[in-house]
């Protein structure tokens, strides 16, 4: 079913296709490996990136399919609904509203488990890695860890905004009674 708000020729639609995301992930990971591993060559970076890509791609596809099963929708609908959640664009169609309400609840549940301990544990791990790399004389690797740790702090702050967005959407969707959501918990 094609929805009027979908743009099948926009760049985001193309990024939602696995056959576009896989080469982009491979190239991105190869670039990261080349920047962080000064001793290895292009072949080593490509092989490491291939391993990362082989792990990340099936995980992303599995998550999308699991979300689609919970929604009772096609897996191609999940990225579109995610974008609509980001824009807080509440659909008029009751079925789309139900799908969006279920997806909002799922996204909240996915963020909650690490809410209290995720950032402190990551911070301790980052400090230990920075100290280890500096003791080993790997200044570039320590700098990369500092940058990644700073990005993770930004992600934690972003998650606070996400929770506020989810609360607003839940209120606007009138998604307090989750009969479909309760059925989803028993199946998953």
C-alpha positions in Angstrom: 0.0 0.0 0.0 1.5 3.3 -1.1 0.8 6.3 1.2 0.5 9.8 -0.1 3.3 11.2 2.1 5.9 8.7 0.9 8.5 10.1 -1.5 9.8 7.1 -3.5 12.5 9.2 -5.2 13.9 11.0 -2.2 17.4 10.2 -0.8 15.9 8.9 2.5 13.8 6.3 0.6 17.0 5.1 -1.1 18.8 4.8 2.2 16.0 2.6 3.5 16.9 -0.1 0.9 19.3 -2.7 2.3 21.2 -2.9 -1.0 22.0 0.8 -0.8 22.8 0.7 3.0 25.2 -2.2 2.8 27.8 -0.6 0.4 27.5 2.7 2.3 28.1 1.0 5.6 31.1 -0.8 4.1 32.6 2.4 2.8 32.0 4.3 6.1 33.5 1.5 8.2 36.5 1.2 5.8 37.1 5.0 6.2 36.9 4.7 10.0 39.3 1.8 10.0 41.8 3.6 7.8 41.6 6.6 10.1 42.0 4.6 13.3 44.4 1.9 12.3 47.6 3.6 11.0 49.6 0.4 10.7 47.1 -1.6 8.7 46.6 -1.0 5.0 43.6 -0.8 2.8 43.1 -4.6 2.7 43.1 -4.8 6.6 40.6 -1.9 6.8 38.4 -3.5 4.1 38.3 -6.9 5.8 37.5 -5.3 9.2 34.8 -3.2 7.6 33.4 -6.3 5.9 33.1 -8.0 9.3 31.3 -4.9 10.8 29.0 -4.7 7.8 28.2 -8.4 8.0 27.2 -8.0 11.6 25.3 -4.6 11.3 23.2 -5.3 8.2 21.4 -8.5 9.4 20.9 -6.8 12.8 19.2 -3.8 11.2 17.1 -6.0 8.9 16.1 -8.2 11.8 15.0 -5.2 13.9 12.9 -3.8 11.1 11.2 -7.1 10.5 10.5 -7.5 14.2 9.0 -4.0 14.4 6.9 -4.7 11.3 5.6 -7.9 12.8 4.6 -6.0 16.0 2.9 -3.4 13.9 1.2 -5.9 11.6 2.7 -4.0 8.7 5.1 -4.3 5.8 8.8 -3.9 6.8 9.1 -1.0 4.3 6.6 1.0 6.4 8.8 1.1 9.5 11.3 3.7 8.3 8.5 5.9 7.0 6.7 5.7 10.4 10.0 6.4 12.1 10.4 9.6 10.0 6.9 10.7 10.8 7.6 10.1 14.5 10.6 12.4 14.2 8.5 15.1 12.6 5.6 14.5 15.1 3.4 14.1 12.1 0.3 12.4 13.4 -1.6 10.6 10.7 -5.4 11.0 10.1 -6.0 7.3 9.2 -6.9 5.3 12.3 -4.9 2.3 11.2 -1.8 4.4 10.7 -2.4 6.1 14.0 -2.5 2.6 15.7 0.7 1.6 13.9 2.4 4.8 15.0 1.2 4.4 18.6 2.6 0.9 18.7 5.9 2.0 17.2 6.2 4.9 19.7 5.8 2.5 22.6 8.3 0.1 21.1 10.9 2.8 20.7 10.4 4.0 24.3 10.8 0.4 25.5 14.0 0.0 23.5 15.5 3.1 25.1 14.4 2.5 28.7 16.6 -0.5 29.7 19.9 1.4 29.4 18.5 4.7 30.7 20.0 4.5 34.2 23.2 2.6 33.9 24.2 3.0 30.2 25.8 6.4 30.4 27.8 5.8 33.6 29.1 2.4 32.4 30.0 3.9 29.0 31.8 6.8 30.7 33.9 4.6 33.0 34.8 2.4 30.0 35.8 5.4 27.9 38.0 6.8 30.7 39.7 3.4 31.1 40.2 3.1 27.3 41.7 6.7 27.1 44.1 5.9 30.0 45.1 2.6 28.4 45.7 4.2 25.0 47.7 7.0 26.5 49.8 4.6 28.5 50.5 2.6 25.3 51.4 5.8 23.5 48.4 5.7 21.1 47.4 9.3 21.1 45.2 9.1 18.0 43.2 6.2 19.4 42.8 8.1 22.7 41.6 11.1 20.8 39.1 8.9 18.8 37.7 7.6 22.2 37.4 11.2 23.5 35.4 12.1 20.3 33.2 9.0 20.6 32.6 9.6 24.3 31.6 13.2 23.5 29.2 11.9 20.8 27.7 9.5 23.3 27.0 12.3 25.7 25.2 14.1 22.9 23.2 10.9 22.2 22.2 10.7 25.9 21.0 14.3 25.7 19.2 13.5 22.5 17.5 10.6 24.1 16.0 13.0 26.7 14.5 14.9 23.8 13.2 11.7 22.3 11.3 10.8 25.5 9.7 14.2 25.5 8.7 13.7 21.8 7.3 10.2 22.6 5.3 11.6 25.4 3.8 14.3 23.2 3.0 11.9 20.5 1.4 9.4 22.9 -0.8 12.1 24.1 -1.7 13.3 20.6 -2.3 9.8 19.4 -4.5 9.0 22.3 -2.5 5.8 22.7 -3.3 5.1 26.4 -5.2 1.9 25.7 -2.8 -0.6 24.0 -4.8 -3.7 23.2 -2.7 -4.5 20.1 0.5 -3.6 22.0 -0.4 -6.1 24.8 -1.0 -8.8 22.2 2.4 -8.0 20.7 4.2 -8.6 24.0 2.8 -12.1 24.3 3.9 -13.0 20.8 7.4 -11.5 20.9 
